[in-house]
Amino acid sequence: MWISDHWKDYELLDCGGGERLERWGKYLLVRPDPQAIWRPEGTHPGWQRCDGRYQRSPSGGGQWSKKDLPERWSVDYGPLIFNIKPMNFKHTGLFPEQAANWDFAMERIRSARRPIRVLNLFAYTGGATAACAAAGASVCHVDAARGMVAWARENARSSGLESAPIRWIVDDCGKFVEREIRRGRQYDAVIMDPPSYGRGPSGEVWKLEENLPAFVELVAGVLSDNPLFFLINSYTTGLSASVLTYLLETIVSRRFGGHTESQELGLHVSATGLALPAGATGRWMASP
């Protein structure tokens, strides 16, 4: 398991009973987590005195119960600064477990010692975009949600990256990649965080288990002749880390060599010293 254990502004204090107790900067939040099926330690006072709790509704969805929680605040990860905003469906605008992937991408970019072009697909609020840009890469950030791209630009500005070479694209990721292939544009690294389920611009249904292989095939078509890495995230419990290895080995390694490593991502739980699983990641890397 790859554990994101370099945080100072984020801490998973405890988890269990289908919830997690977290510290985001100076604020304590309780949010649902279906993976936390065990009984929580329950001794931390934040369970009762949290600043915000997301409560699910029996009829679907849910809402935040907030006390003195502001509409937004920021957390730091090294030189990166992210704006946190509790939003619908329990999210805060940041997935802290992804810090392990930010560290990986930054190390690969810096050690390449050449200009690197990164394509970040389903890029959300731009954690990976900011990390890659801070490491010196030029980044193309693509997400279909205009509000998420605007949020990502806020994060880049907060991190001092407003002048970094980042292209901000609001578009369907598949359609964009098809156009990039026709244009002959290439990238040295790809990061993708595709949703488990969604709908395309014409109402077509996206199901990760059914559509991911063809999409990885498509995206491999924009890789340069000397690619550096290809990273896939999956929050779908039906897709194990081994499935991501198989995909990347049969699609990317067969063409470019190199090798793939895949693991669960995890967050250290302060109350127990154990790790909460938080999805899987597959990383293809070029040979040294």
C-alpha positions in Angstrom: 0.0 0.0 0.0 1.2 3.5 -0.8 0.4 5.7 2.2 0.2 9.5 2.0 2.1 10.1 5.3 3.8 13.5 4.7 0.8 15.6 5.5 1.0 18.3 8.3 -2.3 20.1 7.5 -4.4 16.9 7.2 -4.8 14.0 9.6 -7.1 11.0 9.7 -7.8 10.9 13.4 -10.1 7.9 13.6 -12.5 5.9 11.4 -15.1 3.2 11.7 -18.9 2.7 11.7 -19.0 3.9 8.1 -17.4 7.3 9.0 -14.0 9.0 9.2 -12.9 11.8 11.6 -10.5 14.1 9.9 -8.5 17.2 10.7 -8.3 19.6 7.8 -6.0 22.4 9.0 -7.6 23.5 12.3 -11.1 22.1 11.5 -12.5 18.7 12.4 -14.8 17.0 9.9 -16.8 13.8 10.1 -17.6 12.3 6.7 -19.1 9.0 5.5 -16.7 6.3 4.3 -18.2 2.9 3.3 -14.8 1.2 3.6 -14.6 1.8 7.3 -16.8 -1.1 8.3 -15.2 -1.8 11.7 -15.9 -0.2 15.1 -14.1 3.1 15.6 -11.8 3.6 18.6 -14.2 6.5 19.4 -12.1 8.1 22.1 -11.2 11.3 20.3 -13.5 14.2 21.4 -13.8 15.3 17.8 -16.5 12.7 17.2 -18.8 14.8 19.4 -17.3 18.2 18.9 -16.5 18.3 15.2 -16.8 21.5 13.2 -18.8 19.9 10.5 -20.5 16.6 9.8 -21.9 15.2 6.6 -25.1 13.3 7.3 -26.7 11.1 4.7 -30.4 11.2 4.1 -32.5 8.0 4.0 -34.0 9.2 0.8 -30.6 9.7 -0.9 -27.9 12.4 -0.8 -27.3 14.3 2.4 -26.2 17.5 3.8 -23.5 19.2 6.0 -24.3 20.0 9.6 -21.9 22.9 10.3 -21.1 24.8 13.4 -18.4 27.5 13.1 -17.1 26.0 9.8 -16.2 28.7 7.2 -17.3 28.4 3.6 -13.6 27.9 2.6 -10.1 27.7 4.0 -6.8 26.4 2.9 -4.4 23.6 3.7 -0.7 23.2 2.7 1.2 20.3 1.3 4.8 21.4 1.1 4.8 24.3 -1.4 1.3 23.5 -2.6 -1.7 25.3 -1.1 -5.3 24.0 -1.7 -8.6 25.7 -1.1 -11.0 23.5 0.9 -14.8 24.0 0.5 -17.2 21.4 1.9 -19.5 20.6 -1.0 -22.4 18.4 -1.9 -22.0 14.6 -1.6 -19.5 14.8 1.3 -16.5 16.1 -0.7 -14.1 18.9 0.3 -12.4 19.4 -3.1 -9.3 17.4 -2.3 -8.4 13.7 -1.9 -5.5 13.6 0.6 -4.5 10.1 -0.3 -3.5 11.4 -3.7 -0.5 13.0 -2.1 1.4 9.8 -2.6 0.9 10.1 -6.4 1.8 13.8 -6.3 5.1 12.8 -4.7 5.7 10.1 -7.3 5.0 12.5 -10.2 7.1 15.3 -8.9 10.1 12.9 -8.4 9.8 11.5 -11.9 9.5 14.9 -13.5 12.5 16.3 -11.6 14.7 13.3 -12.2 13.9 13.3 -16.0 16.2 16.4 -16.5 14.3 17.3 -19.6 11.1 19.2 -20.5 8.1 17.1 -19.6 4.6 17.6 -20.9 1.8 16.2 -18.7 -1.8 15.5 -19.7 -4.1 15.4 -16.6 -7.5 14.0 -17.5 -10.6 14.1 -15.2 -8.3 16.6 -13.4 -10.9 17.8 -10.8 -9.5 20.6 -8.6 -6.0 20.2 -9.8 -3.9 18.6 -7.1 -1.8 16.6 -9.6 -1.8 19.6 -11.9 -0.2 21.8 -9.2 2.2 19.2 -8.2 3.5 18.6 -11.7 3.7 22.3 -12.5 5.6 22.9 -9.3 8.1 20.2 -10.4 8.7 22.1 -13.6 6.4 20.3 -16.1 4.0 22.0 -18.5 0.6 20.6 -17.9 -2.7 20.3 -19.8 -5.5 20.2 -17.3 -8.8 18.8 -18.6 -12.1 18.4 -16.9 -15.7 18.6 -18.2 -16.9 20.6 -15.2 -16.3 24.4 -15.6 -16.6 24.9 -11.8 -13.9 22.3 -11.1 -11.5 23.9 -13.6 -12.1 27.3 -12.0 -11.4 25.8 -8.6 -8.2 24.2 -9.9 -7.0 27.6 -11.2 -7.6 29.1 -7.7 -5.4 26.3 -6.3 -2.7 27.1 -8.8 -2.8 30.8 -7.9 -2.7 30.0 -4.2 0.4 27.8 -4.8 2.2 30.6 -6.7 1.7 28.9 -10.0 -0.4 31.5 -11.8 2.4 32.0 -14.4 3.2 28.3 -14.8 2.7 26.7 -18.2 -0.7 25.2 -17.6 -3.5 24.9 -20.2 -6.9 24.9 -18.7 -9.4 23.0 -20.7 -13.1 22.5 -20.1 -14.1 19.6 -22.3 -15.1 16.0 -22.4 -11.9 14.1 -21.9 -12.4 11.5 -24.6 -13.4 14.1 -27.2 -10.4 16.2 -26.3 -8.0 13.3 -26.6 -9.4 12.4 -30.0 -8.7 16.0 -31.2 -5.2 16.1 -29.7 -4.4 12.9 -31.7 -5.7 14.5 -34.9 -3.6 17.6 -34.2 -0.5 15.5 -33.6 0.0 16.8 -30.1 1.9 14.5 -27.8 2.6 14.2 -24.0 5.4 12.6 -22.0 3.2 11.7 -19.0 -0.5 11.0 -18.4 -2.5 11.1 -15.2 -6.1 10.1 -15.3 -8.7 9.8 -12.5 -11.8 8.6 -14.4 -15.2 8.4 -12.7 -16.9 5.1 -11.8 -20.0 6.3 -13.6 -20.9 9.3 -15.7 -22.5 10.6 -18.9 -20.8 12.1 -21.9 -21.7 15.3 -23.8 -24.3 13.5 -25.9 -25.8 11.5 -23.0 -23.7 8.4 -23.6 -23.1 6.3 -20.4 -19.6 5.8 -19.0 -19.0 2.8 -16.8 -15.5 2.4 -15.7 -15.3 -1.4 -15.8 -16.6 -1.4 -19.4 -15.1 1.7 -20.9 -11.6 2.0 -19.2 -9.7 -0.4 -21.5 -10.7 1.3 -24.7 -10.1 4.7 -23.1 -6.6 3.7 -22.1 -5.9 2.5 -25.6 -7.1 5.9 -26.9 -5.0 7.9 -24.5 -1.9 5.9 -25.3 -2.2 7.4 -28.7 -1.1 10.9 -27.4 2.1 9.6 -25.7 5.4 10.9 -27.1 8.1 8.6 -28.4 9.9 8.8 -25.1 7.1 8.8 -22.4 7.9 9.1 -18.7 4.9 7.7 -16.8 1.2 6.8 -17.1 -0.9 6.9 -14.0 -4.4 5.6 -13.5 -6.5 6.1 -10.4 -9.5 4.0 -9.5 -12.0 4.4 -6.7 -14.2 1.5 -8.0 -13.9 -1.4 -5.5 -14.5 -3.8 -8.3 -11.2 -2.9 -10.0 -8.3 -4.1 -8.1 -4.7 -2.8 -8.3 -3.9 -6.0 -10.3 -6.5 -5.1 -12.9 -4.7 -1.7 -13.5 -1.4 -3.5 -13.8 -2.8 -5.8 -16.4 -4.2 -2.9 -18.4 -1.0 -0.9 -18.4 1.2 -3.8 -19.1 -0.8 -5.0 -22.1 -1.4 -1.5 -23.6 1.5 0.7 -22.6 4.4 -1.7 -21.7 4.0 -3.7 -24.9 4.6 -0.5 -27.0 7.1 1.4 -24.9 8.7 -1.2 -22.6 9.2 -0.1 -19.0 7.2 -1.7 -16.2 4.0 -1.2 -14.0 3.5 -1.1 -10.3 0.1 -1.0 -8.7 -1.1 -0.7 -5.1 -3.9 0.4 -2.9 -3.6 4.0 -1.7 -4.0 4.5 2.0 -4.2 7.0 4.8 -2.6 6.5 8.2 -5.1 6.4 11.0 -3.8 8.1 14.1 -6.0 6.3 16.6 -4.8 2.8 15.6 -1.6 3.1 13.6 -3.3 1.2 10.8 -4.2 2.4 7.3 -7.5 3.1 5.7 -7.7 1.9 2.1 -8.7 4.7 -0.3 -8.7 3.3 -3.9 -6.1 1.9 -6.1 -3.5 3.3 -8.4 -1.5 1.9 -11.3 1.8 3.5 -12.4 3.5 2.6 -15.6 7.1 3.9 -15.6 9.7 4.1 -18.4 12.9 2.1 -18.0 15.8 4.2 -16.6 
